[in-house]
Amino acid sequence: MAQVLEFKLPDLGEGLTEAEIVRWLVEVGDVVAVDQPVVEVETAKAMVEVPCPYGGVVTARFGEEGTELPVGAPLLTVAVGPRASDAADVSDGGTEGSGNVLVGYGTGAPPARRRRVRPTGPGTGAATPEYGHVFPADDGSDGRTAPGLGRGPLRQNGTVTAGDARIAEADDRRSDGPVPVISPLVRRLAREHGLDLRELSGSGPDGLILRADVEHAMEAAAARRPATAPSTEPLAPTSSAPVTEGTRIPLKGIRGAVADKLSRSRQEIPDATCWVDADATELMRARAAMNAAGGPKISLLALLARICTAALARFPDLNSTVDTAAREVVRLDQVHLGFAAQTERGLVVPVVRDAHARDAESLTAEFARLTEAARTGGLTPADLTGGTFTLNNYGVFGVDGSTPIINHPEAAMLGVGRIVPKPWVHEGELAVRQVVQLSLTFDHRVCDGGTAGGFLRYVADCVEAPAVLLRTL
């Protein structure tokens, strides 16, 4: 007998709580193999193809394209077992996979070609656009409970649909488990304002509690307060507030993630910034000489990254993070160098792994690969997480200086402005030199100004006299 299993949206990366469905890769009635990608979603970090851990027939999908789902919400249901494979004329039972690996599961074989199970008539468990494909239970019951879907109302033919089962599951969760909420942010909003979600009636599908439901409850609670009692908490903007003129742009996806991360950085990190002008004429000459010698071209960003890793070896306090719970500064052994990249989808910070172990040629190649992936939207969550220090070349925007916000939970960021001809005193005489402004924003908890100034001065010395780097090669 076939068994119907529910596949929920998995954890797609560090700190991600939701994802938006961009494109379904399978239809109801398709045969899928183990680990075959079934849906393309966009998280706050990247576009991801999500593979299914079950092989069988797709019986239902949850969520239209453009819908945001929280981690742990149902994505689809799959009928697995002898009945499913027989119906689709599949002999392997979905044991082959795509080779994709996501949060701990994956296979190495290519996916089986998906096939559509055609309806065979009423009452036979055939797929329908509304309810999906329904199979009898294999637990010895009379088909009144669908395995993997929970208890639910019965149809006249004794079967239960995926939609019915979701309603029953929501009722179960309300009575003795977590309350179904559209987003962890909504759950946090209710908690911050002292609201019990079990007392709210959700207006979403299957009783799902939406942000508007929480905001209405907040308004009702405020109205019940005595008029003379001062409010101890600010009311969040509500859907009933007067609409002002202008265009509203939702803070979601990458833009929302950036907003949350930068706000957290400002709230938690006592940052400070120091800066210095440096004569980059010799660095530019050194790069020109390297590229004239043949071989792959070396980028300026790669040379600046090499200077960064050498400076961090001398001042390791700046390659660290703060464990606020333990009240400890954690010095990190490896340098995973992030670099800011502006894309059409917003600001992203790809990470070059083990930058301290790479030479200028390897750094150039890795910067090029990650930049192209950022431009085409091909960065994975792994490409965007785990950085220990960030290099921010804002000079590409034609500006000289900046006081950037630290990329939490890192401890520092080196900023590089544009390199332009300026009057400069060189060897006792006024000359036109290629000048750049360097800035270091650092977490004052990990070091004092002496360490930060020493780091920045060493970086400036290497920019002005690249031969200084020979001491660390």
C-alpha positions as a Markdown table, in Angstrom:
| # | Residue | x | y | z |
|---|---|---|---|---|
| 1 | Met | 0.0 | 0.0 | 0.0 |
| 2 | Ala | 1.2 | 3.5 | -0.7 |
| 3 | Gln | 2.0 | 5.9 | 2.1 |
| 4 | Val | 1.6 | 9.7 | 1.8 |
| 5 | Leu | 4.5 | 11.7 | 3.3 |
| 6 | Glu | 4.6 | 15.4 | 3.9 |
| 7 | Phe | 7.8 | 17.4 | 2.9 |
| 8 | Lys | 8.2 | 20.6 | 4.8 |
| 9 | Leu | 10.3 | 23.6 | 3.9 |
| 10 | Pro | 13.8 | 22.8 | 5.4 |
| 11 | Asp | 16.2 | 25.2 | 7.1 |
| 12 | Leu | 18.1 | 26.7 | 4.1 |
| 13 | Gly | 20.9 | 28.4 | 5.9 |
| 14 | Glu | 22.1 | 30.3 | 9.0 |
| 15 | Gly | 19.3 | 32.3 | 10.6 |
| 16 | Leu | 16.8 | 32.1 | 7.7 |
| 17 | Thr | 13.2 | 31.8 | 8.8 |
| 18 | Glu | 11.3 | 32.0 | 5.6 |
| 19 | Ala | 11.5 | 31.7 | 1.8 |
| 20 | Glu | 9.5 | 32.9 | -1.2 |
| 21 | Ile | 8.3 | 30.3 | -3.8 |
| 22 | Val | 9.7 | 31.5 | -7.1 |
| 23 | Arg | 8.9 | 28.5 | -9.4 |
| 24 | Trp | 7.5 | 25.1 | -9.0 |
| 25 | Leu | 9.6 | 22.4 | -10.8 |
| 26 | Val | 6.9 | 19.6 | -10.5 |
| 27 | Glu | 3.2 | 19.3 | -10.9 |
| 28 | Val | 0.6 | 17.3 | -9.0 |
| 29 | Gly | 0.8 | 13.8 | -10.4 |
| 30 | Asp | 4.5 | 14.0 | -11.3 |
| 31 | Val | 6.8 | 11.1 | -10.3 |
| 32 | Val | 9.8 | 12.4 | -8.4 |
| 33 | Ala | 13.0 | 10.7 | -7.4 |
| 34 | Val | 14.8 | 10.9 | -4.1 |
| 35 | Asp | 16.6 | 14.2 | -3.8 |
| 36 | Gln | 15.1 | 15.6 | -7.0 |
| 37 | Pro | 14.7 | 19.4 | -7.0 |
| 38 | Val | 10.9 | 20.2 | -6.7 |
| 39 | Val | 10.8 | 23.9 | -6.2 |
| 40 | Glu | 12.9 | 27.0 | -6.6 |
| 41 | Val | 12.7 | 29.5 | -3.7 |
| 42 | Glu | 14.3 | 32.8 | -2.9 |
| 43 | Thr | 15.6 | 33.3 | 0.6 |
| 44 | Ala | 17.0 | 36.5 | 2.1 |
| 45 | Lys | 20.4 | 35.3 | 0.9 |
| 46 | Ala | 20.1 | 33.5 | -2.4 |
| 47 | Met | 18.0 | 31.5 | -4.9 |
| 48 | Val | 17.9 | 27.9 | -4.0 |
| 49 | Glu | 16.5 | 24.7 | -5.6 |
| 50 | Val | 15.0 | 22.6 | -2.9 |
| 51 | Pro | 15.3 | 18.8 | -3.3 |
| 52 | Cys | 12.7 | 16.4 | -2.0 |
| 53 | Pro | 13.9 | 13.6 | 0.3 |
| 54 | Tyr | 11.2 | 11.2 | -0.8 |
| 55 | Gly | 10.6 | 9.3 | -4.1 |
| 56 | Gly | 7.1 | 8.7 | -5.4 |
| 57 | Val | 4.1 | 10.6 | -6.8 |
| 58 | Val | 3.4 | 14.3 | -6.0 |
| 59 | Thr | -0.1 | 14.4 | -4.5 |
| 60 | Ala | -0.4 | 18.0 | -3.4 |
| 61 | Arg | 1.5 | 21.3 | -3.4 |
| 62 | Phe | 1.2 | 24.0 | -0.8 |
| 63 | Gly | 1.7 | 27.7 | -1.8 |
| 64 | Glu | 1.5 | 29.5 | -5.1 |
| 65 | Glu | 4.4 | 31.1 | -6.8 |
| 66 | Gly | 5.2 | 34.4 | -5.1 |
| 67 | Thr | 4.0 | 33.1 | -1.7 |
| 68 | Glu | 6.3 | 33.4 | 1.3 |
| 69 | Leu | 6.4 | 30.3 | 3.6 |
| 70 | Pro | 8.1 | 30.0 | 7.0 |
| 71 | Val | 10.6 | 27.2 | 7.6 |
| 72 | Gly | 8.8 | 24.1 | 8.7 |
| 73 | Ala | 5.6 | 24.8 | 6.6 |
| 74 | Pro | 4.4 | 22.1 | 4.3 |
| 75 | Leu | 5.7 | 22.3 | 0.7 |
| 76 | Leu | 4.2 | 19.2 | -0.8 |
| 77 | Thr | 3.1 | 15.6 | -0.2 |
| 78 | Val | 4.4 | 12.6 | -1.9 |
| 79 | Ala | 2.9 | 9.1 | -2.1 |
| 80 | Val | 5.6 | 6.5 | -1.8 |
| 81 | Gly | 5.5 | 2.7 | -1.8 |
| 82 | Pro | 4.3 | -0.1 | -4.1 |
| 83 | Arg | 1.1 | 1.5 | -5.2 |
| 84 | Ala | 2.8 | 4.8 | -6.1 |
| 85 | Ser | 5.5 | 3.1 | -8.2 |
| 86 | Asp | 3.1 | 0.7 | -9.9 |
| 87 | Ala | 0.8 | 3.5 | -10.9 |
| 88 | Ala | 3.7 | 5.4 | -12.5 |
| 89 | Asp | 5.4 | 2.2 | -13.9 |
| 90 | Val | 8.6 | 3.0 | -11.9 |
| 91 | Ser | 10.6 | 0.0 | -10.8 |
| 92 | Asp | 13.2 | 1.7 | -8.6 |
| 93 | Gly | 10.7 | 3.2 | -6.2 |
| 94 | Gly | 12.4 | 6.6 | -6.3 |
| 95 | Thr | 15.8 | 5.5 | -5.1 |
| 96 | Glu | 17.8 | 7.5 | -7.7 |
| 97 | Gly | 18.6 | 11.1 | -6.9 |
| 98 | Ser | 19.9 | 14.3 | -8.4 |
| 99 | Gly | 23.2 | 14.7 | -6.6 |
| 100 | Asn | 22.0 | 17.8 | -4.8 |
| 101 | Val | 22.8 | 18.1 | -1.2 |
| 102 | Leu | 20.8 | 20.4 | 1.2 |
| 103 | Val | 20.8 | 20.3 | 5.0 |
| 104 | Gly | 22.2 | 16.8 | 5.3 |
| 105 | Tyr | 20.6 | 14.8 | 2.6 |
| 106 | Gly | 21.4 | 14.1 | -1.1 |
| 107 | Thr | 22.4 | 11.4 | -3.5 |
| 108 | Gly | 24.8 | 11.1 | -6.4 |
| 109 | Ala | 22.7 | 9.6 | -9.2 |
| 110 | Pro | 20.8 | 11.7 | -11.8 |
| 111 | Pro | 17.0 | 12.1 | -11.2 |
| 112 | Ala | 14.5 | 9.8 | -12.8 |
| 113 | Arg | 12.5 | 11.4 | -15.6 |
| 114 | Arg | 9.3 | 12.7 | -14.0 |
| 115 | Arg | 6.0 | 11.3 | -15.2 |
| 116 | Arg | 2.4 | 12.4 | -14.8 |
| 117 | Val | -0.2 | 10.1 | -13.3 |
| 118 | Arg | -3.4 | 10.6 | -15.2 |
| 119 | Pro | -6.8 | 10.5 | -13.5 |
| 120 | Thr | -8.6 | 7.1 | -13.8 |
| 121 | Gly | -12.1 | 8.2 | -12.8 |
| 122 | Pro | -14.0 | 9.3 | -9.7 |
| 123 | Gly | -13.4 | 7.5 | -6.4 |
| 124 | Thr | -10.2 | 5.8 | -7.6 |
| 125 | Gly | -7.7 | 8.1 | -5.8 |
| 126 | Ala | -6.7 | 9.9 | -9.0 |
| 127 | Ala | -5.0 | 13.3 | -9.0 |
| 128 | Thr | -7.2 | 16.4 | -9.2 |
| 129 | Pro | -6.2 | 20.0 | -9.5 |
| 130 | Glu | -7.8 | 20.9 | -6.2 |
| 131 | Tyr | -6.9 | 18.1 | -3.8 |
| 132 | Gly | -4.0 | 16.2 | -5.3 |
| 133 | His | -3.6 | 12.4 | -5.4 |
| 134 | Val | -5.1 | 10.4 | -2.5 |
| 135 | Phe | -4.1 | 6.9 | -1.6 |
| 136 | Pro | -5.7 | 4.5 | 0.9 |
| 137 | Ala | -3.9 | 4.1 | 4.2 |
| 138 | Asp | -1.4 | 1.2 | 4.7 |
| 139 | Asp | -1.7 | 0.9 | 8.5 |
| 140 | Gly | -4.5 | -1.6 | 8.5 |
| 141 | Ser | -7.3 | 1.0 | 8.8 |
| 142 | Asp | -10.3 | 1.5 | 6.5 |
| 143 | Gly | -8.7 | 4.5 | 4.8 |
| 144 | Arg | -10.1 | 7.1 | 7.2 |
| 145 | Thr | -6.7 | 8.3 | 8.2 |
| 146 | Ala | -4.0 | 9.3 | 5.7 |
| 147 | Pro | -0.6 | 8.4 | 7.0 |
| 148 | Gly | 1.7 | 11.3 | 7.3 |
| 149 | Leu | -1.1 | 13.8 | 7.1 |
| 150 | Gly | -2.9 | 13.4 | 10.5 |
| 151 | Arg | -6.6 | 13.2 | 11.3 |
| 152 | Gly | -9.1 | 15.1 | 9.2 |
| 153 | Pro | -12.8 | 15.2 | 8.0 |
| 154 | Leu | -13.9 | 12.4 | 5.7 |
| 155 | Arg | -15.1 | 12.6 | 2.2 |
| 156 | Gln | -18.0 | 10.4 | 1.1 |
| 157 | Asn | -15.7 | 7.8 | -0.3 |
| 158 | Gly | -13.9 | 7.4 | 3.0 |
| 159 | Thr | -10.7 | 9.2 | 2.0 |
| 160 | Val | -9.1 | 12.3 | 3.4 |
| 161 | Thr | -7.6 | 15.1 | 1.3 |
| 162 | Ala | -4.3 | 16.9 | 2.0 |
| 163 | Gly | -6.2 | 20.1 | 2.6 |
| 164 | Asp | -8.5 | 18.5 | 5.1 |
| 165 | Ala | -5.6 | 17.0 | 7.0 |
| 166 | Arg | -3.9 | 20.4 | 7.2 |
| 167 | Ile | -7.0 | 21.8 | 8.9 |
| 168 | Ala | -7.0 | 18.9 | 11.3 |
| 169 | Glu | -3.3 | 19.4 | 12.1 |
| 170 | Ala | -3.9 | 23.1 | 12.7 |
| 171 | Asp | -6.6 | 22.2 | 15.2 |
| 172 | Asp | -4.3 | 19.7 | 16.9 |
| 173 | Arg | -1.5 | 22.3 | 17.1 |
| 174 | Arg | -3.8 | 24.9 | 18.6 |
| 175 | Ser | -4.9 | 22.6 | 21.4 |
| 176 | Asp | -1.6 | 21.1 | 22.6 |
| 177 | Gly | 1.3 | 22.4 | 20.4 |
| 178 | Pro | 2.6 | 25.5 | 18.5 |
| 179 | Val | 0.0 | 27.8 | 17.1 |
| 180 | Pro | 0.1 | 28.1 | 13.3 |
| 181 | Val | 1.6 | 31.5 | 12.5 |
| 182 | Ile | 2.5 | 32.8 | 9.1 |
| 183 | Ser | 5.9 | 34.0 | 10.2 |
| 184 | Pro | 8.3 | 33.9 | 13.1 |
| 185 | Leu | 8.3 | 37.7 | 13.0 |
| 186 | Val | 4.5 | 37.7 | 13.7 |
| 187 | Arg | 5.1 | 35.3 | 16.7 |
| 188 | Arg | 7.8 | 37.7 | 18.0 |
| 189 | Leu | 5.4 | 40.7 | 17.6 |
| 190 | Ala | 2.8 | 39.0 | 19.7 |
| 191 | Arg | 5.3 | 38.0 | 22.3 |
| 192 | Glu | 6.7 | 41.6 | 22.6 |
| 193 | His | 3.2 | 42.9 | 23.2 |
| 194 | Gly | 2.1 | 40.3 | 25.6 |
| 195 | Leu | -0.5 | 38.6 | 23.4 |
| 196 | Asp | -1.5 | 34.9 | 23.7 |
| 197 | Leu | -1.7 | 33.5 | 20.2 |
| 198 | Arg | -4.0 | 30.7 | 21.4 |
| 199 | Glu | -6.7 | 33.4 | 22.1 |
| 200 | Leu | -6.5 | 34.8 | 18.5 |
| 201 | Ser | -8.6 | 33.7 | 15.6 |
| 202 | Gly | -6.5 | 33.5 | 12.4 |
| 203 | Ser | -7.9 | 35.0 | 9.2 |
| 204 | Gly | -5.5 | 33.2 | 7.0 |
| 205 | Pro | -6.0 | 29.8 | 5.3 |
| 206 | Asp | -6.8 | 27.0 | 7.7 |
| 207 | Gly | -6.9 | 29.5 | 10.6 |
| 208 | Leu | -3.3 | 30.7 | 10.0 |
| 209 | Ile | -2.6 | 33.8 | 12.2 |
| 210 | Leu | -1.4 | 36.7 | 10.1 |
| 211 | Arg | 0.3 | 40.0 | 11.1 |
| 212 | Ala | -3.0 | 41.8 | 10.7 |
| 213 | Asp | -4.6 | 39.5 | 13.2 |
| 214 | Val | -2.0 | 40.4 | 15.8 |
| 215 | Glu | -2.2 | 44.1 | 15.0 |
| 216 | His | -6.0 | 44.1 | 15.4 |
| 217 | Ala | -5.6 | 42.3 | 18.8 |
| 218 | Met | -3.0 | 45.0 | 19.8 |
| 219 | Glu | -5.6 | 47.7 | 18.9 |
| 220 | Ala | -8.3 | 46.0 | 20.9 |
| 221 | Ala | -6.0 | 45.7 | 23.9 |
| 222 | Ala | -5.1 | 49.4 | 23.7 |
| 223 | Ala | -8.8 | 50.4 | 23.5 |
| 224 | Arg | -9.5 | 48.4 | 26.7 |
| 225 | Arg | -6.9 | 50.3 | 28.7 |
| 226 | Pro | -8.2 | 53.2 | 30.9 |
| 227 | Ala | -7.9 | 56.6 | 29.2 |
| 228 | Thr | -5.7 | 57.9 | 32.1 |
| 229 | Ala | -3.3 | 55.1 | 32.1 |
| 230 | Pro | -0.1 | 55.9 | 30.1 |
| 231 | Ser | 0.9 | 53.4 | 27.5 |
| 232 | Thr | 4.1 | 51.6 | 28.3 |
| 233 | Glu | 4.7 | 50.3 | 24.8 |
| 234 | Pro | 4.5 | 51.9 | 21.4 |
| 235 | Leu | 1.9 | 50.6 | 19.0 |
| 236 | Ala | 3.3 | 49.1 | 15.8 |
| 237 | Pro | 1.9 | 50.6 | 12.5 |
| 238 | Thr | -1.4 | 49.0 | 11.7 |
| 239 | Ser | -3.2 | 48.2 | 8.6 |
| 240 | Ser | -5.9 | 50.7 | 9.5 |
| 241 | Ala | -3.5 | 53.6 | 9.7 |
| 242 | Pro | -4.1 | 56.4 | 7.2 |
| 243 | Val | -2.4 | 55.8 | 3.9 |
| 244 | Thr | 0.2 | 58.5 | 3.1 |
| 245 | Glu | 1.2 | 59.5 | -0.4 |
| 246 | Gly | 4.2 | 57.7 | -1.9 |
| 247 | Thr | 5.3 | 54.3 | -3.0 |
| 248 | Arg | 5.6 | 51.5 | -0.4 |
| 249 | Ile | 8.4 | 49.0 | -0.9 |
| 250 | Pro | 8.2 | 45.9 | 1.2 |
| 251 | Leu | 11.4 | 45.1 | 3.3 |
| 252 | Lys | 11.7 | 41.5 | 2.3 |
| 253 | Gly | 14.1 | 39.2 | 0.6 |
| 254 | Ile | 17.6 | 40.5 | 0.4 |
| 255 | Arg | 16.6 | 44.0 | 1.2 |
| 256 | Gly | 14.8 | 42.9 | 4.4 |
| 257 | Ala | 17.7 | 40.7 | 5.5 |
| 258 | Val | 20.2 | 43.6 | 5.0 |
| 259 | Ala | 18.0 | 45.9 | 7.0 |
| 260 | Asp | 17.7 | 43.4 | 9.9 |
| 261 | Lys | 21.4 | 42.7 | 9.9 |
| 262 | Leu | 22.5 | 46.3 | 9.8 |
| 263 | Ser | 20.0 | 47.2 | 12.5 |
| 264 | Arg | 21.3 | 44.4 | 14.7 |
| 265 | Ser | 24.9 | 45.6 | 14.1 |
| 266 | Arg | 24.1 | 49.1 | 15.2 |
| 267 | Gln | 22.2 | 47.9 | 18.3 |
| 268 | Glu | 24.9 | 45.5 | 19.5 |
| 269 | Ile | 28.3 | 46.7 | 18.3 |
| 270 | Pro | 30.0 | 49.8 | 19.8 |
| 271 | Asp | 31.8 | 50.7 | 16.6 |
| 272 | Ala | 34.4 | 53.3 | 15.9 |
| 273 | Thr | 36.1 | 54.4 | 12.7 |
| 274 | Cys | 39.6 | 55.6 | 11.9 |
| 275 | Trp | 41.0 | 56.6 | 8.5 |
| 276 | Val | 44.2 | 57.6 | 6.7 |
| 277 | Asp | 45.2 | 58.8 | 3.3 |
| 278 | Ala | 47.8 | 56.7 | 1.5 |
| 279 | Asp | 49.9 | 57.1 | -1.6 |
| 280 | Ala | 49.0 | 54.2 | -3.8 |
| 281 | Thr | 51.3 | 55.1 | -6.7 |
| 282 | Glu | 53.7 | 52.2 | -6.0 |
| 283 | Leu | 50.9 | 49.7 | -5.6 |
| 284 | Met | 49.5 | 50.6 | -9.0 |
| 285 | Arg | 53.0 | 50.3 | -10.5 |
| 286 | Ala | 53.5 | 46.9 | -8.9 |
| 287 | Arg | 50.2 | 45.6 | -10.3 |
| 288 | Ala | 51.1 | 46.9 | -13.8 |
| 289 | Ala | 54.4 | 45.1 | -13.6 |
| 290 | Met | 52.8 | 41.8 | -12.5 |
| 291 | Asn | 50.3 | 41.9 | -15.3 |
| 292 | Ala | 53.0 | 42.9 | -17.9 |
| 293 | Ala | 55.0 | 39.8 | -16.9 |
| 294 | Gly | 52.4 | 37.4 | -18.4 |
| 295 | Gly | 49.9 | 35.0 | -16.9 |
| 296 | Pro | 46.5 | 35.6 | -15.5 |
| 297 | Lys | 45.8 | 39.3 | -14.7 |
| 298 | Ile | 45.9 | 40.3 | -11.0 |
| 299 | Ser | 43.1 | 42.5 | -9.8 |
| 300 | Leu | 43.6 | 45.4 | -7.5 |
| 301 | Leu | 41.0 | 43.9 | -5.1 |
| 302 | Ala | 43.1 | 40.8 | -4.8 |
| 303 | Leu | 46.2 | 42.8 | -3.9 |
| 304 | Leu | 44.2 | 44.7 | -1.2 |
| 305 | Ala | 42.9 | 41.4 | 0.1 |
| 306 | Arg | 46.4 | 40.0 | 0.3 |
| 307 | Ile | 47.4 | 43.1 | 2.3 |
| 308 | Cys | 44.4 | 42.6 | 4.6 |
| 309 | Thr | 45.3 | 39.0 | 5.4 |
| 310 | Ala | 48.9 | 40.0 | 6.1 |
| 311 | Ala | 47.6 | 42.8 | 8.5 |
| 312 | Leu | 45.2 | 40.4 | 10.2 |
| 313 | Ala | 48.1 | 38.0 | 10.9 |
| 314 | Arg | 49.8 | 40.8 | 12.8 |
| 315 | Phe | 46.6 | 42.1 | 14.5 |
| 316 | Pro | 44.5 | 38.9 | 15.1 |
| 317 | Asp | 42.1 | 40.8 | 17.4 |
| 318 | Leu | 40.3 | 42.2 | 14.4 |
| 319 | Asn | 39.7 | 38.7 | 13.0 |
| 320 | Ser | 37.4 | 37.7 | 15.8 |
| 321 | Thr | 33.8 | 37.8 | 17.0 |
| 322 | Val | 32.1 | 38.5 | 20.4 |
| 323 | Asp | 30.2 | 35.7 | 22.2 |
| 324 | Thr | 27.8 | 38.0 | 24.2 |
| 325 | Ala | 26.3 | 35.1 | 26.2 |
| 326 | Ala | 29.7 | 33.9 | 27.5 |
| 327 | Arg | 31.2 | 37.5 | 27.5 |
| 328 | Glu | 34.2 | 36.3 | 25.6 |
| 329 | Val | 36.1 | 37.5 | 22.5 |
| 330 | Val | 36.7 | 34.6 | 20.1 |
| 331 | Arg | 39.8 | 34.9 | 18.0 |
| 332 | Leu | 39.3 | 33.0 | 14.7 |
| 333 | Asp | 42.1 | 30.9 | 13.2 |
| 334 | Gln | 41.0 | 31.2 | 9.5 |
| 335 | Val | 40.4 | 34.4 | 7.5 |
| 336 | His | 37.2 | 34.0 | 5.5 |
| 337 | Leu | 37.2 | 37.3 | 3.7 |
| 338 | Gly | 33.8 | 38.9 | 2.7 |
| 339 | Phe | 33.6 | 41.6 | 0.1 |
| 340 | Ala | 30.7 | 43.9 | -0.6 |
| 341 | Ala | 29.1 | 43.6 | -4.0 |
| 342 | Gln | 26.2 | 45.6 | -5.3 |
| 343 | Thr | 23.7 | 43.7 | -7.5 |
| 344 | Glu | 20.4 | 44.4 | -9.1 |
| 345 | Arg | 18.8 | 42.5 | -6.2 |
| 346 | Gly | 20.6 | 44.5 | -3.6 |
| 347 | Leu | 23.8 | 44.5 | -1.6 |
| 348 | Val | 25.4 | 41.1 | -1.0 |
| 349 | Val | 28.6 | 40.1 | 0.7 |
| 350 | Pro | 30.1 | 36.9 | -0.8 |
| 351 | Val | 32.9 | 35.2 | 1.2 |
| 352 | Val | 36.3 | 34.0 | 0.0 |
| 353 | Arg | 37.1 | 30.9 | 2.1 |
| 354 | Asp | 40.6 | 30.6 | 3.6 |
| 355 | Ala | 41.7 | 33.9 | 2.0 |
| 356 | His | 44.9 | 33.8 | 4.3 |
| 357 | Ala | 46.1 | 30.7 | 2.4 |
| 358 | Arg | 45.6 | 32.1 | -1.1 |
| 359 | Asp | 48.0 | 34.1 | -3.3 |
| 360 | Ala | 47.1 | 37.1 | -5.4 |
| 361 | Glu | 46.3 | 34.9 | -8.5 |
| 362 | Ser | 44.0 | 32.6 | -6.5 |
| 363 | Leu | 42.3 | 35.5 | -4.9 |
| 364 | Thr | 41.7 | 37.1 | -8.3 |
| 365 | Ala | 40.1 | 34.0 | -9.7 |
| 366 | Glu | 37.8 | 33.5 | -6.6 |
| 367 | Phe | 36.7 | 37.2 | -6.6 |
| 368 | Ala | 35.8 | 36.8 | -10.3 |
| 369 | Arg | 33.8 | 33.7 | -9.7 |
| 370 | Leu | 31.8 | 35.1 | -6.8 |
| 371 | Thr | 31.2 | 38.4 | -8.5 |
| 372 | Glu | 29.8 | 36.6 | -11.6 |
| 373 | Ala | 27.6 | 34.4 | -9.4 |
| 374 | Ala | 26.4 | 37.5 | -7.6 |
| 375 | Arg | 25.6 | 39.2 | -10.9 |
| 376 | Thr | 23.6 | 36.3 | -12.2 |
| 377 | Gly | 21.9 | 35.4 | -8.9 |
| 378 | Gly | 23.8 | 32.1 | -8.6 |
| 379 | Leu | 25.2 | 32.6 | -5.1 |
| 380 | Thr | 24.4 | 29.8 | -2.6 |
| 381 | Pro | 23.8 | 30.4 | 1.1 |
| 382 | Ala | 27.3 | 28.9 | 1.7 |
| 383 | Asp | 28.8 | 31.6 | -0.5 |
| 384 | Leu | 27.2 | 34.3 | 1.7 |
| 385 | Thr | 27.8 | 33.1 | 5.2 |
| 386 | Gly | 30.7 | 32.5 | 7.5 |
| 387 | Gly | 32.8 | 35.6 | 6.9 |
| 388 | Thr | 35.3 | 36.8 | 9.5 |
| 389 | Phe | 36.4 | 40.1 | 8.1 |
| 390 | Thr | 35.0 | 42.3 | 5.3 |
| 391 | Leu | 36.8 | 44.3 | 2.6 |
| 392 | Asn | 34.6 | 47.1 | 1.2 |
| 393 | Asn | 35.7 | 48.8 | -2.0 |
| 394 | Tyr | 33.3 | 51.7 | -2.1 |
| 395 | Gly | 35.7 | 53.6 | -4.4 |
| 396 | Val | 33.9 | 51.9 | -7.4 |
| 397 | Phe | 31.0 | 54.3 | -6.6 |
| 398 | Gly | 33.3 | 57.3 | -7.1 |
| 399 | Val | 33.5 | 58.3 | -3.4 |
| 400 | Asp | 36.6 | 58.9 | -1.3 |
| 401 | Gly | 35.4 | 57.9 | 2.2 |
| 402 | Ser | 32.8 | 56.2 | 4.2 |
| 403 | Thr | 32.0 | 55.0 | 7.8 |
| 404 | Pro | 30.4 | 51.6 | 7.0 |
| 405 | Ile | 28.4 | 49.5 | 9.3 |
| 406 | Ile | 30.2 | 46.3 | 10.5 |
| 407 | Asn | 28.9 | 43.1 | 9.0 |
| 408 | His | 27.6 | 41.4 | 12.2 |
| 409 | Pro | 28.9 | 39.2 | 13.8 |
| 410 | Glu | 32.3 | 40.2 | 12.5 |
| 411 | Ala | 34.6 | 42.7 | 14.4 |
| 412 | Ala | 35.9 | 45.0 | 11.6 |
| 413 | Met | 35.7 | 46.2 | 8.1 |
| 414 | Leu | 38.3 | 47.8 | 5.9 |
| 415 | Gly | 37.0 | 50.5 | 3.5 |
| 416 | Val | 38.8 | 51.6 | 0.4 |
| 417 | Gly | 37.9 | 54.8 | -1.5 |
| 418 | Arg | 38.7 | 55.8 | -5.1 |
| 419 | Ile | 42.3 | 56.1 | -6.2 |
| 420 | Val | 42.7 | 59.5 | -7.9 |
| 421 | Pro | 45.6 | 61.9 | -8.8 |
| 422 | Lys | 46.2 | 64.4 | -6.0 |
| 423 | Pro | 48.9 | 66.8 | -4.9 |
| 424 | Trp | 51.2 | 65.0 | -2.5 |
| 425 | Val | 54.5 | 65.7 | -0.9 |
| 426 | His | 56.8 | 62.9 | -2.1 |
| 427 | Glu | 60.5 | 62.8 | -1.1 |
| 428 | Gly | 60.4 | 66.4 | 0.1 |
| 429 | Glu | 58.8 | 67.8 | -3.1 |
| 430 | Leu | 55.2 | 68.5 | -4.2 |
| 431 | Ala | 54.1 | 66.0 | -6.8 |
| 432 | Val | 51.0 | 64.5 | -8.3 |
| 433 | Arg | 50.5 | 61.0 | -6.9 |
| 434 | Gln | 47.7 | 58.3 | -6.9 |
| 435 | Val | 46.1 | 58.8 | -3.5 |
| 436 | Val | 43.5 | 56.7 | -1.7 |
| 437 | Gln | 41.6 | 57.1 | 1.5 |
| 438 | Leu | 41.5 | 54.0 | 3.8 |
| 439 | Ser | 39.1 | 53.6 | 6.7 |
| 440 | Leu | 38.7 | 50.9 | 9.4 |
| 441 | Thr | 35.5 | 50.5 | 11.3 |
| 442 | Phe | 36.0 | 48.2 | 14.3 |
| 443 | Asp | 34.2 | 46.8 | 17.3 |
| 444 | His | 35.6 | 48.6 | 20.3 |
| 445 | Arg | 34.9 | 45.6 | 22.5 |
| 446 | Val | 37.6 | 43.5 | 20.8 |
| 447 | Cys | 40.4 | 46.1 | 20.8 |
| 448 | Asp | 41.3 | 49.6 | 21.6 |
| 449 | Gly | 42.3 | 52.4 | 19.2 |
| 450 | Gly | 46.0 | 51.5 | 19.4 |
| 451 | Thr | 45.4 | 48.1 | 17.8 |
| 452 | Ala | 43.0 | 49.5 | 15.2 |
| 453 | Gly | 45.5 | 52.3 | 14.4 |
| 454 | Gly | 48.3 | 49.8 | 14.1 |
| 455 | Phe | 46.4 | 47.7 | 11.7 |
| 456 | Leu | 45.4 | 50.6 | 9.5 |
| 457 | Arg | 48.9 | 52.0 | 9.5 |
| 458 | Tyr | 50.3 | 48.7 | 8.4 |
| 459 | Val | 47.8 | 48.5 | 5.6 |
| 460 | Ala | 48.7 | 52.0 | 4.5 |
| 461 | Asp | 52.4 | 51.2 | 4.6 |
| 462 | Cys | 51.9 | 48.1 | 2.3 |
| 463 | Val | 49.8 | 50.2 | -0.1 |
| 464 | Glu | 52.6 | 52.9 | -0.2 |
| 465 | Ala | 55.5 | 50.4 | -0.4 |
| 466 | Pro | 54.3 | 46.9 | -1.5 |
| 467 | Ala | 57.8 | 45.5 | -0.8 |
| 468 | Val | 56.8 | 45.6 | 2.9 |
| 469 | Leu | 54.7 | 42.5 | 2.1 |
| 470 | Leu | 57.8 | 40.5 | 1.3 |
| 471 | Arg | 58.4 | 40.1 | 5.1 |
| 472 | Thr | 55.3 | 37.9 | 5.3 |
| 473 | Leu | 55.7 | 35.9 | 2.1 |
